Amino acid sequence: MNRAYRRDEGQVSLDEAELGEEIRAKKEALGKELLILTHHYQRKEIVALGDYRGDSFGLSQKAAANCDARFIVFCGVHFMAESAAILAQPQQTVQIPNPRAGCLMADMAALDTVETAWEELTDIAGEGSIVPVVYMNSDARLKAFCGRHGGTVCTSANALAALRWGLGRAAKVFFFPDQHLGRNTGNQLGLKPEDMIVWDPDRPLGGNRPETIRRARLILWDGYCHVHTRFQVDQVLAMKEAFPQAKMVVHPECTQEVVALADACGSTGFIVDYVARAAPQTTIIVGTEINLVHRLALEHPDKEVLDLHYSLCPNMFRINLENLLATLESPGEANIVTVSEPIKTEAKIALKRMLTLTGKPSC
Ligand code: SF4
């Protein structure tokens, strides 16, 4: 019997265990030709089936370095699969189990609005006075934009090095699309609040006056991750009151007010290490995507790992066992993610610049 899962064709419906079994069978049949990459925010049953788990950039590097793998299946959101496609070898194809798994923050910065902002900013501040830095969580065309304009890509783990690098080369850095990662990093660099301005693409001059733009050191795109901005100061205070001995670690996509109250702040990789390094019996409150928090709790039964607040990334959650299995039924064919050669070439320039910066890539 063909047990392939086809709900829409009225064929066999499989439960979780059966789906896992089918996926493992596909993996075994494809052997080294297949590589399943799973982001930290994926559900645990997806992570359990991956060859590697990690952050978006680290996973893309793993895929590109694995020459035997022809079929890269990226269990994450679209910009992550795009990054893998940028770095992929010519013989590799990148697939995403659900092409509708986008990222709302990445969608907040479109190329045309960034280009308009760039023209307005350089008109006021002067040619050569601004370096663009784009967060990994962005469309490939924005990475290419940075490659074209002497900028770089950064991750949440090396944003400090990237902004330091940018401010060492020019008077200002234009950072997009996540204002909170930018501001938290600016704070780490010792920039004052008045050194950092927000660029709202829907307002003339981003809602700023020319003299404010001339004075600014860091221009922050008005974008945010709704998963991490869901964490609020009152939740932090309530958790601290309920668990006074606990340590709190949060992601830098959180607001600066939340970051200021936490014991530590860092990328997903940093959070994973923070929990792993904590002494047994420690209570750790974690402010990031709920699937990672739940997995950390399962992996560290000797510690008490609590979520700061329930916050799920609905796009990450669009990847499930059913669409993973459906993708594996058409290796190298279904839901392929491609990036055009010109975009790839320019995006690679910015990604290579990132690799020259200090700091472990992570996202
Ligand atoms: S957690 Fe935030 S930044 Fe990451 S994919 Fe979801 S919406 Fe985008």
Residues whose N, C-alpha, C, O or C-beta is under 5 A from the ligand:
A	BS01	SF4	V77 G102 C103 L104 M105 N137 C225 V227 C313
